[in-house]
Amino acid sequence: MSRGLKGNVLRGFADHRSQIGRAYTELYRDKQAELGVLPKSARPLLREWARVVLDLERTALDLEKPSIRKQATMSRRLRREQKVLRFTLLKLEQRLAGLASENHDPQALERALRAMP
């Protein structure tokens, strides 16, 4: 069994000491801080969100390589992959935002309404 990462980060790669592992951990923590408190069930979604972001960056870098730009088939494949990844990223962000809004304190709204004159 692998040892967990600090800060409630789900392991996304085998080695988080690598450059991509550190980038994943940073993305994961930044998004977690942006969304606030999330239920434990949202952690796998957050992991997939960070992996999709990294995959999008990888495909963008691959498309910039001159050797791939000359290969029309490879270029089209990467563009299709980017399209799917963008759609997946959008759906994951929507689900995470929904889970974050559901996880807020429902009694806070009630207390605010009672405090109004």
Phi and psi in degrees as a GROMACS rama.xvg file:
@    title "Ramachandran Plot"
@    xaxis  label "Phi"
@    yaxis  label "Psi"
@TYPE xy
-81.945  149.736  SER-2
-75.5064  139.146  ARG-3
-72.4237  162.344  GLY-4
-91.3772  155.33  LEU-5
-70.7791  152.893  LYS-6
80.742  24.822  GLY-7
61.9979  35.362  ASN-8
-98.1159  124.573  VAL-9
-72.5092  141.057  LEU-10
-68.6813  123.148  ARG-11
-106.363  -21.3716  GLY-12
-136.6  160.372  PHE-13
-65.2195  -38.6532  ALA-14
-125.556  110.824  ASP-15
-88.5377  5.96153  HIS-16
-88.0087  -12.3294  ARG-17
-74.0242  168.723  SER-18
-62.6658  -44.4024  GLN-19
-69.324  -33.964  ILE-20
-65.23  -41.1249  GLY-21
-67.3069  -39.3873  ARG-22
-63.5468  -41.339  ALA-23
-60.4432  -48.1218  TYR-24
-61.508  -40.9482  THR-25
-65.4605  -44.5321  GLU-26
-60.9981  -45.3409  LEU-27
-58.694  -49.7179  TYR-28
-67.3403  -38.2891  ARG-29
-63.4689  -44.926  ASP-30
-67.2406  -38.4156  LYS-31
-62.4263  -41.8461  GLN-32
-67.4498  -37.695  ALA-33
-65.2282  -40.9043  GLU-34
-83.0963  -21.0224  LEU-35
85.7588  -149.996  GLY-36
-72.7844  125.97  VAL-37
-119.112  150.657  LEU-38
-68.6023  158.397  PRO-39
-60.1492  -29.0082  LYS-40
-67.3353  -16.0046  SER-41
-86.5254  -11.4812  ALA-42
-60.8611  -41.8541  ARG-43
-63.7874  -34.5487  PRO-44
-65.1914  -39.5776  LEU-45
-65.2986  -39.3012  LEU-46
-62.0014  -46.3585  ARG-47
-66.014  -36.1058  GLU-48
-59.1586  -47.5267  TRP-49
-64.7237  -39.194  ALA-50
-66.5503  -38.1758  ARG-51
-65.8048  -41.6125  VAL-52
-59.3164  -44.6515  VAL-53
-66.1762  -37.4526  LEU-54
-65.5179  -38.5914  ASP-55
-62.6596  -42.3476  LEU-56
-62.8719  -41.0345  GLU-57
-63.1445  -44.1794  ARG-58
-67.2652  -35.6018  THR-59
-64.1315  -42.269  ALA-60
-66.4975  -37.9617  LEU-61
-64.2478  -38.7515  ASP-62
-67.7063  -23.0045  LEU-63
-79.5029  -13.347  GLU-64
-70.6366  131.086  LYS-65
-60.2248  -35.5382  PRO-66
-64.0216  -34.1143  SER-67
-79.8992  -34.4792  ILE-68
-60.8054  -28.2057  ARG-69
-80.9887  -15.5525  LYS-70
-100.459  100.099  GLN-71
-60.2313  -40.36  ALA-72
-63.7542  -46.6139  THR-73
-65.5747  -39.0698  MET-74
-62.8695  -44.4307  SER-75
-64.6663  -38.5145  ARG-76
-63.0986  -42.8965  ARG-77
-67.1392  -36.8102  LEU-78
-67.1377  -38.983  ARG-79
-63.5821  -42.0131  ARG-80
-61.8026  -41.2902  GLU-81
-61.8714  -40.3488  GLN-82
-61.681  -45.277  LYS-83
-65.2864  -42.356  VAL-84
-64.3572  -39.664  LEU-85
-62.9877  -43.0631  ARG-86
-63.5952  -43.7275  PHE-87
-62.0709  -42.7098  THR-88
-60.9507  -43.9319  LEU-89
-60.7525  -45.3935  LEU-90
-65.0284  -41.5556  LYS-91
-64.3594  -40.7312  LEU-92
-63.5355  -39.792  GLU-93
-64.3686  -43.3209  GLN-94
-66.679  -40.6751  ARG-95
-65.4379  -41.9748  LEU-96
-63.2795  -39.1444  ALA-97
-64.3935  -42.8068  GLY-98
-66.8046  -36.2341  LEU-99
-66.8655  -40.0925  ALA-100
-72.0908  -31.9005  SER-101
-70.4391  -26.915  GLU-102
-85.2938  -1.69294  ASN-103
-71.3953  159.728  HIS-104
-67.3755  111.393  ASP-105
-69.0291  -24.0683  PRO-106
-75.8833  -19.0835  GLN-107
-64.2844  -39.9414  ALA-108
-65.9482  -41.8424  LEU-109
-62.5478  -43.359  GLU-110
-64.414  -38.1872  ARG-111
-66.6268  -39.3629  ALA-112
-67.7008  -37.4626  LEU-113
-68.5693  -30.235  ARG-114
-76.263  -17.8051  ALA-115
-73.2986  143.154  MET-116
